[in-house]
Every structure is written in C-alpha cells, then in structure tokens.
Amino acid sequence: KMDSEVLQVANSLLQHAGIPRVLKTSRQCNSVLFVQLYEALTGLRVPGLLVHVPTSESVKCQAVVDALSRQLPPHCSLGHIQGGDLARREPTAVRNLLDIFSVLYHMPLMG
C-alpha cells in the first residue's frame, strides 16, 4: 500500500511540475527524481551538485533536502528526512520528502 501511495504522489508531482515522466515502481524514487522535482518546482538548481562529478546517491539526496530546507519557512524542519534514508529508498523518508514537495508546490516561494 505504501508503494502505491508513494507512486501516486510522485506521479502527481511530476505531472504538476510538467515533467514528462511516469514512475512505475517506487524504486524509481531516487535522487534523479528528487533533483528533477526540486528544479522544476523552484526554478533553481540544487546547490553543490555538479552534473559531471560522480557523487553518491546519499550525498545527492541530502543536497536536495538541504536545498529544500532553504525554500521553506524557518519553522519547517527537515531534520527527520536524511539523505542516507532516501538513498536506501526508506519508504517513510521518501513519502515525507514527497509530502514536502507537495507543500512546496502549493505555497509561494520564499523571496
């Protein structure tokens, strides 16, 4: 059940962000997805990620979490979402991050 919920949220976000991609399995919820969503929803690049530099999945995921935390109001902590958990496709962490993307999609960006 968690898998289908995660896929539904992820695919809805992809559609809203105008990204022509449909996920078929929750294993596709990885740093590529998170970077795509961040960049599409904020119009910004993820700071610290260089396209042609090999970087671990955990570091890429944490970079997205850190970048997201700078886009949210100060009272919104993302301390419960860790790059390592996302890299291991921990279902709760993935769902929590997708929920944050949903919040970001529905709020005006911080100036």
Salt bridges, closest charged atoms under 4 A:
GLU5 OE2 - LYS1 NZ 2.70
GLU5 OE1 - ARG95 NH1 3.14
GLU39 OE1 - ARG45 NH1 3.07
ASP85 OD1 - ARG88 NH2 2.45
ASP99 OD1 - ARG95 NE 3.00
